Amino acid sequence: MFGIGGGELVFIMFIVLMLFGSDKVPEMARTMGKAMAQLKNATNDIKSEIQKGVEVNGLDAKSLSNLTGDINSQINKVKEDLMGDTVAQVNKATSNLLGDSVDQANKVKEDIEDITGPVKRQR
């Protein structure tokens, strides 16, 4: 139940009892029970209205599942295409950047060796 264990539930009930007192807790529980019942009834009403709308439009569960399956397959295909293109572009950009960086590093290394070369020989 919402990832709450028995000990945690007892602790919560203890805190509620301490905050509101023993005379308010049953009243609060009744109010919450009524609210949950109203929420359940509203959910059932919405489900029945959706079902009626589906029946009026001539759709059934099988055609809806086929339609959603087709839509999901198209979405997955587009994702794969986009990801493939993106990965290829990232790899190309990475290799270009690394190649340029290595070239620049080698050039700087040669420049430093040219500058420090005569200094090392003078020792």
Long-range contacts (C-beta under 8 A, 24 or more apart in sequence): none
